[in-house]
Amino acid sequence: MTRPLFAAIDCGTNSTRLMIGDGETTCERLMTITRLGAGVDASGRLAADAIGRVTDALSEYRAVMDRYDLAGIRMTATSAARDAANREDFFGPATEIIGARPELLTGDEEGRLSFLGATSDLHVSGAPYLVVDIGGGSTEFSYGTTECEAAVSIDIGCVRLTEQFLHSDPPGPDELANCLQVVSLHLDDVLVALPHAANAGTFVGLAGTVANVAMVEQGLAAYDRDRVHHFTLTKAAVEDVFRTLATEPLADRIHNPGLERQRADVIVGGMCVLVSIMRKLGFDECLTSEADILDGLILSQIGPATSGSVDAT
């Protein structure tokens, strides 16, 4: 019997992504850097050109989706839309293109869906898990063993931090120090909300910053999911990549094998989050996961009978 197919679309601050799958097999997984959140931190509004970039991507995704008989669609919007007073300027066109209205997720909901997706192919022996999704405008922390027990979102991400603190090329030592200090203060709030976070058995890192660090560490000339998914990043490796990327001007940084050119201008901001987590919470390793909120959105549509999280068998 053929399993029904579902679609998931994540309209994030930095990228717009599509996944089509049945909970076991992935038919499509697409990503476009769209920067919906460009300038939102300063203006409190989504820019018209940013909305246009996302709707262009959604039109392309709709054409892909039309090739499949879909049993359901979930499209979500996160940090940039949460912060924007004019989010309806985006939600209207997005709804018309996709045929489903974007769901404005809270940070807690975003974290729980990320945990569901990230732990779907992990064994309970590595639990409890701290799953961290480093986004463009926010970062979600979720903690649990066989299911998410608690989640918290903080307003730091690769785009937001870059726009607020990292203005020089390359960033100056004072800019980096200020950025790291702000991240550290936010992590104090995380530890209050999730007091067991630092004692997690496995730190699981999601999203483009972590994936790009894993690719740079391996020197991958082209993306290879099998080489990235569940690759273990050591603290030493993360610190080494951070030193390299943070001290190079953008013109040189873009030539690092494994670094996506469109992400090169914000990767240092994202790495400020990653290195701070490992330093402050004392993790020696980060397990890179390419299973994330998209997987969680697919599983959430299938239902509890078939969308279990951590494998306890």
KAKA-V313281 format. One line per field, one symbol per residue. ss: DSSP state (@ for helix, = for strand, . for the rest). Layout:
# KAKA-V313281
ss = ???
This chain:
# KAKA-V313281
ss = ....=======...=======....========......@@@@....@@@@@@@@@@@@@@@@@@....========.@@@@@....@@@@@@@@@@@....==..@@@@@@@@@@@@....=@@@..======....======...=======...@@@@@@@@.......@@@@@@@@@@@@@@@@@@@@@...@@@..=====.@@@@@@@@@@@......@@@@...===@@@@@@@@@@@@...@@@@.......@@@...@@@@@@@@@@@@@@@...=====...@@@@@@@@@@........=..
